[in-house]
Amino acid sequence: MAHILIADDDELVAEMASDILIDAGHACGWVTNGEDAWTLMKQRRPDLLLLDQDMPGISGVSLLRKLRGSATFYDLPVIMFTAMSGEADESRAIYAGAQDYIRKPFTPLILTSRIERAIMKLGGTHLDLKTRVARDAGFLENSIRLERRPV
């Protein structure tokens, strides 16, 4: 079971995606804008963010860039979720740091399979950026258990 946050300004889509993911065994909640997503994530880090690319206020791509520049959320798996259909939109999302891209309308099978694939890539742990850099530089052993959390 993963904790998934959905940020989408279309409440019907967000609720439908949330219901599908809850039925698939995940804990899921949703917000309707990027500012609320950022506030909520600072209170409790989700295991994955399903992020609408085009929202009022802070756009999904802007929020994604903010996440990638954060020591806390640099490695948070993000799947862009959008009604935009151009290759340029998908490329922009991937370039900004999204792991995947789901176009609306979506099917329950596509949504759950993409979420499961992203969760499997997690490896089950998160290290804060300082610890990760120290470990990758060889200053800490790989087995150190600082701020690790099972998925």
DSSP file with accessible surface (Angstrom, degrees, kcal/mol):
  #  RESIDUE AA STRUCTURE BP1 BP2  ACC     N-H-->O    O-->H-N    N-H-->O    O-->H-N    TCO  KAPPA ALPHA  PHI   PSI    X-CA   Y-CA   Z-CA
    1    1 A M              0   0  137      0, 0.0     2,-0.3     0, 0.0    25,-0.2   0.000 360.0 360.0 360.0 131.8    0.0    0.0    0.0
    2    2 A A        -     0   0    0    149,-0.1    25,-2.1     2,-0.0     2,-0.7  -0.845 360.0-123.9-113.4 153.1    1.3    3.4   -1.0
    3    3 A H  E     -a   27   0A  57     -2,-0.3    44,-3.0    23,-0.2    45,-1.3  -0.888  37.6-172.7 -95.1 114.9    0.2    6.9    0.2
    4    4 A I  E     -ab  28  48A   6     23,-3.0    25,-1.8    -2,-0.7     2,-0.5  -0.924  14.6-160.1-117.8 133.3   -0.7    8.8   -2.9
    5    5 A L  E     -ab  29  49A   9     43,-2.3    45,-2.9    -2,-0.4     2,-0.5  -0.936   7.1-158.6-110.5 132.8   -1.6   12.4   -3.2
    6    6 A I  E     -ab  30  50A   0     23,-2.2    25,-2.4    -2,-0.5     2,-0.6  -0.946   5.0-169.5-109.6 129.3   -3.5   13.7   -6.3
    7    7 A A  E     +ab  31  51A   0     43,-2.8    45,-3.0    -2,-0.5     2,-0.3  -0.952  29.9 138.5-118.7 106.7   -3.3   17.4   -7.2
    8    8 A D        -     0   0    0     23,-2.3     6,-0.1    -2,-0.6    25,-0.1  -0.961  48.2-146.4-151.0 130.7   -5.9   18.1   -9.9
    9    9 A D  S    S+     0   0   70     -2,-0.3     2,-1.0    45,-0.2     3,-0.1   0.637  85.4  84.0 -76.4 -10.9   -8.2   21.1  -10.3
   10   10 A D     >  -     0   0   72      1,-0.2     4,-2.6     2,-0.1     5,-0.2  -0.791  65.9-165.6 -92.1 102.6  -11.0   18.9  -11.8
   11   11 A E  H  > S+     0   0  115     -2,-1.0     4,-2.7     1,-0.2     5,-0.2   0.840  84.1  54.5 -61.3 -35.4  -12.7   17.5   -8.7
   12   12 A L  H  > S+     0   0  134      2,-0.2     4,-2.4     1,-0.2    -1,-0.2   0.932 111.6  44.1 -64.9 -44.2  -14.5   14.8  -10.6
   13   13 A V  H  > S+     0   0   22      2,-0.2     4,-2.8     1,-0.2     5,-0.3   0.931 114.5  49.7 -65.2 -44.6  -11.3   13.5  -12.1
   14   14 A A  H  X S+     0   0    0     -4,-2.6     4,-2.5     1,-0.2    -2,-0.2   0.924 113.4  45.7 -61.6 -43.8   -9.5   13.7   -8.8
   15   15 A E  H  X S+     0   0   96     -4,-2.7     4,-2.7    -5,-0.2    -1,-0.2   0.910 113.2  49.5 -67.3 -41.0  -12.2   11.9   -6.9
   16   16 A M  H  X S+     0   0   94     -4,-2.4     4,-2.3    -5,-0.2    -2,-0.2   0.944 113.1  46.3 -64.0 -45.5  -12.6    9.2   -9.6
   17   17 A A  H  X S+     0   0    0     -4,-2.8     4,-2.5     1,-0.2     5,-0.2   0.917 112.6  51.4 -62.9 -41.0   -8.8    8.6   -9.6
   18   18 A S  H  X S+     0   0    6     -4,-2.5     4,-2.6    -5,-0.3     5,-0.2   0.929 109.3  49.5 -61.5 -45.7   -8.8    8.5   -5.8
   19   19 A D  H  X S+     0   0   79     -4,-2.7     4,-2.5     1,-0.2    -1,-0.2   0.909 111.0  50.1 -61.1 -41.5  -11.6    5.9   -5.7
   20   20 A I  H  X S+     0   0   25     -4,-2.3     4,-1.3     1,-0.2    -1,-0.2   0.931 113.2  45.6 -63.1 -43.8   -9.8    3.7   -8.2
   21   21 A L  H  <>S+     0   0    0     -4,-2.5     5,-2.4     2,-0.2    -2,-0.2   0.871 111.7  51.0 -71.4 -35.2   -6.5    3.8   -6.3
   22   22 A I  H ><5S+     0   0   81     -4,-2.6     3,-2.0     1,-0.2    -1,-0.2   0.933 108.8  51.9 -65.1 -43.3   -8.3    3.2   -2.9
   23   23 A D  H 3<5S+     0   0  140     -4,-2.5    -1,-0.2     1,-0.3    -2,-0.2   0.810 105.1  57.2 -61.2 -27.9  -10.0    0.2   -4.5
   24   24 A A  T 3<5S-     0   0   45     -4,-1.3    -1,-0.3    -5,-0.2    -2,-0.2   0.450 129.4 -97.3 -83.4  -0.7   -6.6   -1.0   -5.6
   25   25 A G  T < 5S+     0   0   43     -3,-2.0     2,-0.3     1,-0.3    -3,-0.2   0.561  81.5 125.9 102.2  10.4   -5.4   -0.9   -1.9
   26   26 A H      < -     0   0   14     -5,-2.4     2,-0.5   -25,-0.2    -1,-0.3  -0.682  62.1-119.5-101.6 155.7   -3.7    2.4   -1.6
   27   27 A A  E     +a    3   0A  33    -25,-2.1   -23,-3.0    -2,-0.3     2,-0.4  -0.807  46.8 175.5 -86.9 130.2   -4.3    5.3    0.8
   28   28 A C  E     +a    4   0A  26     -2,-0.5     2,-0.3   -25,-0.2   -23,-0.2  -0.997  19.1 166.1-146.1 141.6   -5.2    8.3   -1.4
   29   29 A G  E     -a    5   0A  29    -25,-1.8   -23,-2.2    -2,-0.4     2,-0.3  -0.928  17.2-147.2-144.4 169.9   -6.3   11.8   -1.0
   30   30 A W  E     -a    6   0A  82     -2,-0.3     2,-0.3   -25,-0.2   -23,-0.2  -0.981   9.8-168.4-145.5 154.2   -6.6   14.8   -3.3
   31   31 A V  E     -a    7   0A  21    -25,-2.4   -23,-2.3    -2,-0.3     3,-0.0  -0.890  24.9-131.4-132.4 164.9   -6.4   18.6   -3.5
   32   32 A T  S    S+     0   0   41     -2,-0.3     2,-0.3   -25,-0.2   -25,-0.1   0.351  80.2  33.3-106.1   6.3   -7.4   21.0   -6.2
   33   33 A N  S  > S-     0   0   35    -25,-0.1     4,-1.7     1,-0.1     5,-0.1  -0.991  75.8-112.5-156.2 163.8   -4.3   23.2   -6.6
   34   34 A G  H  > S+     0   0    0     24,-0.6     4,-2.5    22,-0.5     5,-0.2   0.834 111.5  57.9 -67.0 -35.4   -0.5   23.2   -6.3
   35   35 A E  H  > S+     0   0   91      1,-0.2     4,-2.3     2,-0.2    -1,-0.2   0.927 108.7  45.5 -62.8 -44.7   -0.3   25.4   -3.3
   36   36 A D  H  > S+     0   0   78      2,-0.2     4,-2.7     1,-0.2     5,-0.2   0.881 111.3  53.8 -66.1 -36.3   -2.5   23.0   -1.2
   37   37 A A  H  X S+     0   0    0     -4,-1.7     4,-2.8     2,-0.2    -2,-0.2   0.944 109.6  47.4 -62.0 -46.3   -0.4   20.1   -2.5
   38   38 A W  H  X S+     0   0   39     -4,-2.5     4,-1.8     1,-0.2    -2,-0.2   0.934 113.3  48.3 -61.0 -45.6    2.8   21.7   -1.4
   39   39 A T  H  X S+     0   0   67     -4,-2.3     4,-1.0     1,-0.2    -1,-0.2   0.934 114.1  45.8 -61.2 -46.5    1.4   22.6    2.1
   40   40 A L  H >X S+     0   0   72     -4,-2.7     4,-2.1     1,-0.2     3,-0.5   0.904 110.0  53.7 -65.2 -41.0    0.0   19.0    2.6
   41   41 A M  H 3< S+     0   0    2     -4,-2.8    -1,-0.2     1,-0.2    -2,-0.2   0.846 103.6  56.6 -64.9 -32.8    3.3   17.4    1.4
   42   42 A K  H 3< S+     0   0  130     -4,-1.8    -1,-0.2    -5,-0.2     3,-0.2   0.814 109.5  47.1 -68.1 -26.6    5.3   19.4    3.9
   43   43 A Q  H << S+     0   0  149     -4,-1.0     2,-0.3    -3,-0.5    -2,-0.2   0.856 134.4   3.7 -80.1 -38.6    3.0   18.0    6.7
   44   44 A R  S  < S-     0   0  122     -4,-2.1    -1,-0.3     0, 0.0    -2,-0.1  -0.871  75.2-131.8-152.1 116.3    3.3   14.4    5.4
   45   45 A R        -     0   0   33     -2,-0.3   -42,-0.1    -3,-0.2    -4,-0.1  -0.508  24.9-142.9 -69.0 123.0    5.4   13.2    2.5
   46   46 A P        -     0   0    7      0, 0.0   -42,-0.2     0, 0.0     3,-0.1  -0.354  15.0-126.0 -77.5 167.8    3.4   11.0    0.2
   47   47 A D  S    S+     0   0    9    -44,-3.0     2,-0.3     1,-0.3   -43,-0.2   0.734  92.8   8.1 -82.0 -23.3    4.9    8.0   -1.5
   48   48 A L  E     -b    4   0A   0    -45,-1.3   -43,-2.3    28,-0.1     2,-0.5  -0.983  64.7-144.7-157.8 145.3    3.8    9.3   -4.9
   49   49 A L  E     -bc   5  78A   0     28,-2.5    30,-2.6    -2,-0.3     2,-0.7  -0.971   3.2-159.9-117.5 125.6    2.3   12.4   -6.4
   50   50 A L  E     -bc   6  79A   0    -45,-2.9   -43,-2.8    -2,-0.5     2,-0.5  -0.934  27.1-168.6-100.6 111.6   -0.2   12.3   -9.3
   51   51 A L  E     -bc   7  80A   0     28,-2.7    30,-3.1    -2,-0.7     2,-0.2  -0.915  22.5-135.6-121.2 122.4    0.0   15.8  -10.6
   52   52 A D  E     - c   0  81A   5    -45,-3.0    30,-0.2    -2,-0.5     3,-0.2  -0.524  15.6-146.4 -69.2 134.0   -2.2   17.7  -13.1
   53   53 A Q  S    S+     0   0    6     28,-1.0     7,-1.4    -2,-0.2     8,-0.8   0.863  84.9  46.4 -73.1 -34.5    0.0   19.6  -15.5
   54   54 A D  S    S+     0   0   97     27,-0.3    -1,-0.2     5,-0.2   -45,-0.2  -0.839  71.3 143.9-120.0  95.4   -2.3   22.5  -16.0
   55   55 A M        -     0   0    8     -2,-0.7   -22,-0.1    -3,-0.2     5,-0.0  -0.916  52.2-100.6-125.1 154.5   -3.8   24.0  -12.8
   56   56 A P  S    S+     0   0   82      0, 0.0   -22,-0.5     0, 0.0     2,-0.4  -0.329  97.0  13.4 -68.3 157.1   -4.6   27.6  -11.9
   57   57 A G  S    S+     0   0   67    -24,-0.1     2,-0.4   -23,-0.1    -2,-0.1  -0.615 132.9  18.5  78.0-129.3   -2.1   29.3   -9.6
   58   58 A I  S    S-     0   0   37     -2,-0.4   -24,-0.6     1,-0.1   -23,-0.1  -0.589  88.8-133.3 -76.1 123.6    1.1   27.2   -9.5
   59   59 A S     >  -     0   0   33     -2,-0.4     4,-2.6     1,-0.1     5,-0.2  -0.302  19.8-109.0 -73.5 165.1    1.1   24.9  -12.5
   60   60 A G  H  > S+     0   0    0     -7,-1.4     4,-2.6     1,-0.2    -7,-0.2   0.905 120.4  50.3 -60.7 -41.5    2.0   21.2  -12.2
   61   61 A V  H  > S+     0   0    7     -8,-0.8     4,-2.5     2,-0.2    -1,-0.2   0.919 110.6  49.9 -65.7 -39.1    5.3   21.8  -14.0
   62   62 A S  H  > S+     0   0   52     -9,-0.2     4,-2.1     2,-0.2    -2,-0.2   0.921 112.0  47.4 -65.2 -42.6    6.2   24.7  -11.7
   63   63 A L  H  X S+     0   0    0     -4,-2.6     4,-2.7     2,-0.2    -2,-0.2   0.918 110.4  53.0 -64.0 -41.1    5.4   22.6   -8.6
   64   64 A L  H  X S+     0   0    0     -4,-2.6     4,-2.5     1,-0.2    -2,-0.2   0.923 108.5  49.3 -61.3 -43.2    7.4   19.7  -10.1
   65   65 A R  H  X S+     0   0  128     -4,-2.5     4,-1.3     1,-0.2    -1,-0.2   0.899 110.3  51.5 -62.1 -39.5   10.4   22.0  -10.5
   66   66 A K  H  < S+     0   0   95     -4,-2.1     4,-0.3     1,-0.2    -2,-0.2   0.914 110.2  49.3 -63.0 -41.9   10.0   23.2   -6.9
   67   67 A L  H >< S+     0   0    0     -4,-2.7     3,-1.5     1,-0.2     6,-0.3   0.919 108.8  51.6 -62.4 -45.4    9.9   19.6   -5.7
   68   68 A R  H 3< S+     0   0   57     -4,-2.5    -1,-0.2     1,-0.3    -2,-0.2   0.768 109.5  51.1 -67.0 -22.5   13.1   18.7   -7.7
   69   69 A G  T 3< S+     0   0   72     -4,-1.3     2,-0.4    -5,-0.2    -1,-0.3   0.434  93.9  95.8 -90.8   1.3   14.9   21.7   -6.1
   70   70 A S    <>  -     0   0   21     -3,-1.5     4,-1.1    -4,-0.3    -3,-0.0  -0.749  69.4-143.9 -97.4 136.4   13.8   20.6   -2.6
   71   71 A A  T  4 S+     0   0   56     -2,-0.4    58,-1.1     1,-0.2    -1,-0.1   0.772 104.1  46.1 -66.2 -22.5   16.1   18.6   -0.3
   72   72 A T  T  4 S+     0   0   74     56,-0.1     3,-0.2     1,-0.1    -1,-0.2   0.855 123.6  28.3 -87.7 -36.6   13.0   16.8    1.0
   73   73 A F  T >4 S+     0   0    4     -6,-0.3     3,-1.5    -7,-0.2    -2,-0.2   0.244  79.6 114.2-113.5  13.2   11.2   16.1   -2.2
   74   74 A Y  T 3< S+     0   0   39     -4,-1.1    -1,-0.2     1,-0.3    -3,-0.1   0.790  90.6  33.5 -56.1 -29.2   14.0   15.7   -4.7
   75   75 A D  T 3  S+     0   0   38     -3,-0.2    -1,-0.3    -4,-0.1    -2,-0.1   0.280  82.4 132.7-113.3  11.0   13.3   12.0   -5.2
   76   76 A L    <   -     0   0    0     -3,-1.5     2,-0.2    -9,-0.2   -28,-0.1  -0.451  62.4-118.4 -65.4 123.4    9.5   12.0   -4.8
   77   77 A P        -     0   0    9      0, 0.0   -28,-2.5     0, 0.0     2,-0.4  -0.483  36.7-172.2 -64.7 129.8    8.0    9.9   -7.6
   78   78 A V  E     -c   49   0A   0     19,-0.3    21,-2.9    -2,-0.2    22,-1.0  -0.994  14.6-167.6-129.1 129.6    5.7   12.2   -9.7
   79   79 A I  E     -cd  50 100A   0    -30,-2.6   -28,-2.7    -2,-0.4     2,-0.2  -0.982  23.0-133.4-114.0 121.9    3.3   11.1  -12.5
   80   80 A M  E     -cd  51 101A   0     20,-2.4    22,-3.2    -2,-0.5     2,-0.5  -0.573  19.0-164.9 -75.3 142.2    1.9   13.9  -14.6
   81   81 A F  E     +cd  52 102A   0    -30,-3.1   -28,-1.0    -2,-0.2     2,-0.3  -0.980  25.1 145.6-133.5 108.7   -1.8   13.7  -15.1
   82   82 A T  E     - d   0 103A   2     20,-2.3    22,-2.7    -2,-0.5   -30,-0.0  -0.991  56.1-138.9-153.7 158.1   -3.2   15.8  -17.9
   83   83 A A  S    S+     0   0   70     -2,-0.3    -1,-0.1    20,-0.2    20,-0.1   0.517  75.3 109.5 -89.7  -9.2   -5.7   16.4  -20.6
   84   84 A M        -     0   0   51      1,-0.1    20,-0.2     5,-0.0    -2,-0.1  -0.413  49.3-171.1 -65.3 146.0   -3.0   18.0  -22.8
   85   85 A S        +     0   0   93     18,-0.1     2,-0.1    -2,-0.1    -1,-0.1   0.450  39.1 111.2-125.6   2.1   -2.1   15.7  -25.6
   86   86 A G     >  -     0   0   30      1,-0.1     4,-1.7     4,-0.0     3,-0.2  -0.444  66.9-128.9 -82.9 152.5    1.0   17.1  -27.4
   87   87 A E  H  > S+     0   0  157      1,-0.2     4,-2.8     2,-0.2     5,-0.2   0.835 110.2  60.6 -62.9 -33.1    4.4   15.4  -27.4
   88   88 A A  H  > S+     0   0   73      2,-0.2     4,-2.4     1,-0.2    -1,-0.2   0.889 103.2  50.5 -62.7 -38.2    5.9   18.8  -26.3
   89   89 A D  H  > S+     0   0   32     -3,-0.2     4,-2.0     2,-0.2    -1,-0.2   0.921 112.3  46.4 -65.1 -43.8    3.7   18.7  -23.1
   90   90 A E  H  X S+     0   0   63     -4,-1.7     4,-2.5     1,-0.2     5,-0.2   0.934 112.8  49.6 -64.8 -43.6    4.9   15.2  -22.3
   91   91 A S  H  X S+     0   0   74     -4,-2.8     4,-2.9     1,-0.2     5,-0.2   0.902 109.2  52.2 -62.1 -41.6    8.5   16.1  -23.0
   92   92 A R  H  X S+     0   0  102     -4,-2.4     4,-2.0     2,-0.2    -1,-0.2   0.913 110.6  48.3 -62.3 -40.6    8.3   19.2  -20.8
   93   93 A A  H  X>S+     0   0    0     -4,-2.0     5,-2.4     2,-0.2     4,-0.6   0.931 114.1  44.8 -66.2 -44.3    6.9   17.1  -17.9
   94   94 A I  H ><5S+     0   0   78     -4,-2.5     3,-1.2     1,-0.2    -2,-0.2   0.925 112.4  52.2 -66.5 -42.0    9.6   14.4  -18.3
   95   95 A Y  H 3<5S+     0   0  203     -4,-2.9    -1,-0.2     1,-0.3    -2,-0.2   0.874 105.9  55.3 -61.9 -35.5   12.3   17.1  -18.6
   96   96 A A  H 3<5S-     0   0   10     -4,-2.0    -1,-0.3    -5,-0.2    -2,-0.2   0.628 132.9 -88.8 -74.8 -12.2   11.0   18.8  -15.4
   97   97 A G  T <<5S+     0   0   20     -3,-1.2   -19,-0.3    -4,-0.6    -3,-0.2   0.536  73.2 148.7 121.0   8.4   11.4   15.5  -13.6
   98   98 A A      < -     0   0    7     -5,-2.4    -1,-0.3    -6,-0.1   -19,-0.2  -0.496  38.2-149.5 -72.2 143.6    8.2   13.5  -13.9
   99   99 A Q  S    S-     0   0   91    -21,-2.9     2,-0.3     1,-0.2   -20,-0.2   0.748  75.8  -2.8 -81.2 -27.4    8.7    9.7  -13.9
  100  100 A D  E     -d   79   0A  20    -22,-1.0   -20,-2.4    -7,-0.1     2,-0.4  -0.937  61.2-134.6-156.2 177.0    5.7    9.1  -16.1
  101  101 A Y  E     -d   80   0A   7     -2,-0.3     2,-0.5   -22,-0.2   -20,-0.2  -0.985  12.0-168.6-147.7 122.2    2.8   10.8  -17.9
  102  102 A I  E     -d   81   0A   2    -22,-3.2   -20,-2.3    -2,-0.4     2,-0.3  -0.975  15.0-145.0-117.3 127.1   -0.9    9.7  -18.0
  103  103 A R  E     -d   82   0A  94     -2,-0.5   -20,-0.2   -22,-0.2   -18,-0.1  -0.681  29.0 -94.6 -90.3 143.4   -3.3   11.4  -20.4
  104  104 A K  S    S+     0   0   34    -22,-2.7     2,-0.2    -2,-0.3     3,-0.0  -0.784 103.3  52.7 -93.2 145.6   -6.9   12.0  -19.5
  105  105 A P  S    S+     0   0  132      0, 0.0     2,-0.3     0, 0.0    -2,-0.1   0.564  84.1 175.5 -71.9 154.3   -9.3   10.4  -20.1
  106  106 A F        -     0   0   26     -2,-0.2    -2,-0.1    -4,-0.1     3,-0.0  -0.812  27.6-125.5-123.8 162.9   -7.7    7.4  -18.6
  107  107 A T     >  -     0   0   71     -2,-0.3     4,-2.5     1,-0.1     5,-0.2  -0.787  27.2-116.6-104.1 155.2   -8.9    3.8  -17.8
  108  108 A P  H  > S+     0   0   76      0, 0.0     4,-2.8     0, 0.0     5,-0.3   0.896 116.1  53.9 -56.2 -38.4   -8.6    2.3  -14.3
  109  109 A L  H  > S+     0   0  130      2,-0.2     4,-2.5     1,-0.2     5,-0.3   0.922 109.1  46.7 -64.5 -43.8   -6.2   -0.3  -15.7
  110  110 A I  H  > S+     0   0   70      2,-0.2     4,-2.3     1,-0.2     5,-0.2   0.944 114.6  48.0 -62.5 -47.0   -3.9    2.3  -17.1
  111  111 A L  H  X S+     0   0    0     -4,-2.5     4,-2.2     1,-0.2    -2,-0.2   0.957 115.7  42.1 -60.1 -52.1   -3.9    4.3  -13.9
  112  112 A T  H  X S+     0   0   29     -4,-2.8     4,-2.8    -5,-0.2     5,-0.2   0.900 114.4  50.5 -67.3 -37.6   -3.3    1.4  -11.6
  113  113 A S  H  X S+     0   0   58     -4,-2.5     4,-2.3    -5,-0.3    -1,-0.2   0.915 112.1  46.9 -68.7 -38.9   -0.6   -0.2  -13.7
  114  114 A R  H  X S+     0   0   65     -4,-2.3     4,-2.2    -5,-0.3    -1,-0.2   0.901 113.7  48.6 -67.7 -39.2    1.3    3.1  -14.1
  115  115 A I  H  X S+     0   0    0     -4,-2.2     4,-2.5    -5,-0.2    -2,-0.2   0.940 111.9  49.0 -64.6 -46.8    1.0    3.7  -10.3
  116  116 A E  H  X S+     0   0   73     -4,-2.8     4,-2.4     1,-0.2    -2,-0.2   0.905 110.4  51.2 -59.9 -41.8    2.2    0.1   -9.5
  117  117 A R  H  X S+     0   0  116     -4,-2.3     4,-1.3     1,-0.2    -1,-0.2   0.927 111.4  47.1 -62.7 -43.2    5.1    0.5  -11.9
  118  118 A A  H  < S+     0   0   11     -4,-2.2     4,-0.5     1,-0.2    -2,-0.2   0.901 112.1  50.5 -65.7 -38.8    6.2    3.7  -10.3
  119  119 A I  H >< S+     0   0   23     -4,-2.5     3,-1.3     1,-0.2     4,-0.5   0.904 106.0  55.3 -66.6 -39.4    5.9    2.3   -6.8
  120  120 A M  H >< S+     0   0  154     -4,-2.4     3,-0.7     1,-0.3    -1,-0.2   0.847 104.0  55.6 -63.0 -30.7    8.0   -0.8   -7.7
  121  121 A K  T 3< S+     0   0  149     -4,-1.3    -1,-0.3     1,-0.2    -2,-0.2   0.630  87.1  83.5 -75.7 -13.9   10.8    1.5   -8.8
  122  122 A L  T X  S-     0   0   40     -3,-1.3     3,-0.7    -4,-0.5    -1,-0.2   0.838  83.1-145.0 -60.2 -37.2   10.8    3.2   -5.4
  123  123 A G  T <   -     0   0   65     -3,-0.7    -1,-0.1    -4,-0.5    -3,-0.1   0.514  47.7 -89.2  79.9   0.4   13.0    0.6   -3.8
  124  124 A G  T 3  S+     0   0   22     -5,-0.4     2,-0.3     1,-0.1    -1,-0.2   0.480  98.2  84.1  82.8   0.7   11.2    1.1   -0.5
  125  125 A T    <   -     0   0   61     -3,-0.7     2,-0.4    23,-0.1    -1,-0.1  -0.959  50.2-162.4-139.2 157.7   13.3    3.8    1.0
  126  126 A H        -     0   0   21     21,-0.3     2,-0.4    -2,-0.3    23,-0.0  -0.999  10.7-168.5-133.3 131.9   13.8    7.6    1.1
  127  127 A L        -     0   0    4     -2,-0.4    20,-0.1    21,-0.1   -52,-0.1  -0.962  30.7-110.4-115.5 140.4   16.9    9.2    2.3
  128  128 A D     >  -     0   0   31     -2,-0.4     4,-2.6    18,-0.2     5,-0.2  -0.279  38.3-106.8 -62.4 158.0   17.1   13.0    3.0
  129  129 A L  H  > S+     0   0   62    -58,-1.1     4,-2.7     1,-0.2     5,-0.3   0.895 117.0  53.0 -59.8 -42.3   19.4   14.7    0.4
  130  130 A K  H  > S+     0   0  175      1,-0.2     4,-2.2     2,-0.2    -1,-0.2   0.936 112.8  44.3 -61.0 -44.9   22.3   15.2    2.8
  131  131 A T  H  > S+     0   0   15      2,-0.2     4,-2.8     1,-0.2    -1,-0.2   0.916 113.0  51.7 -67.0 -40.3   22.4   11.6    3.8
  132  132 A R  H  X S+     0   0   88     -4,-2.6     4,-3.0     2,-0.2     5,-0.2   0.924 110.6  47.0 -63.8 -44.0   22.1   10.4    0.3
  133  133 A V  H  X S+     0   0   86     -4,-2.7     4,-1.9     2,-0.2     6,-0.2   0.935 113.5  48.9 -64.0 -43.2   24.9   12.6   -1.0
  134  134 A A  H  <>S+     0   0   26     -4,-2.2     5,-2.5    -5,-0.3     6,-0.8   0.921 114.2  46.1 -62.8 -42.0   27.1   11.4    1.9
  135  135 A R  H ><5S+     0   0   45     -4,-2.8     3,-1.6     4,-0.2    -2,-0.2   0.947 112.6  49.0 -65.5 -46.4   26.3    7.8    1.2
  136  136 A D  H 3<5S+     0   0   94     -4,-3.0    -1,-0.2     1,-0.3    -2,-0.2   0.790 108.3  55.1 -65.6 -26.6   26.8    8.1   -2.5
  137  137 A A  T 3<5S-     0   0   61     -4,-1.9    -1,-0.3    -5,-0.2    -2,-0.2   0.501 121.1-109.3 -83.1  -4.7   30.2    9.8   -1.9
  138  138 A G  T < 5S+     0   0   61     -3,-1.6    -3,-0.2    -4,-0.3    -2,-0.1   0.549  89.0 115.6  92.0   7.5   31.2    6.8    0.2
  139  139 A F  S   <S+     0   0  169     -5,-2.5     2,-0.3    -6,-0.2    -4,-0.2   0.691  77.6  39.0 -82.3 -19.1   31.1    8.5    3.6
  140  140 A L  S    S-     0   0   53     -6,-0.8    -2,-0.2    -5,-0.2     2,-0.1  -0.952  89.0-109.1-127.9 151.4   28.3    6.3    4.9
  141  141 A E    >   -     0   0  141     -2,-0.3     3,-1.7     1,-0.1    -5,-0.1  -0.464  26.8-121.3 -74.4 151.6   27.6    2.6    4.4
  142  142 A N  T 3  S+     0   0  115      1,-0.3    -1,-0.1    -2,-0.1    -7,-0.0   0.752 110.4  62.7 -62.9 -23.4   24.7    1.6    2.2
  143  143 A S  T 3  S+     0   0   81      2,-0.1    -1,-0.3     0, 0.0    -2,-0.0   0.491  72.0 124.1 -84.4  -1.6   23.1   -0.2    5.1
  144  144 A I    <   -     0   0   51     -3,-1.7     2,-0.5     1,-0.1    -4,-0.0  -0.342  54.0-147.7 -61.9 139.1   22.7    2.9    7.2
  145  145 A R        +     0   0  195      2,-0.0     2,-0.6     3,-0.0     3,-0.2  -0.480  37.8 147.8-111.8  62.6   19.1    3.3    8.3
  146  146 A L  S    S-     0   0   79     -2,-0.5   -18,-0.2     1,-0.2   -20,-0.1  -0.859  77.5 -19.4-100.7 124.1   18.6    7.1    8.5
  147  147 A E  S    S+     0   0  124     -2,-0.6     2,-0.3     1,-0.2   -21,-0.3   0.796  90.4 154.9  52.7  35.8   15.1    8.3    7.6
  148  148 A R        -     0   0   67     -3,-0.2    -1,-0.2   -23,-0.1   -23,-0.1  -0.722  19.5-175.5 -91.2 145.2   14.2    5.2    5.7
  149  149 A R        -     0   0   78     -2,-0.3     2,-0.0   -25,-0.2   -22,-0.0  -0.992  24.6-120.9-141.9 128.6   10.5    4.3    5.5
  150  150 A P              0   0  107      0, 0.0   -25,-0.1     0, 0.0   -26,-0.1  -0.351 360.0 360.0 -67.7 150.8    9.0    1.2    3.9
  151  151 A V              0   0   58   -149,-0.1  -149,-0.1   -32,-0.1   -32,-0.0  -0.579 360.0 360.0 -84.0 360.0    6.6    1.8    1.1
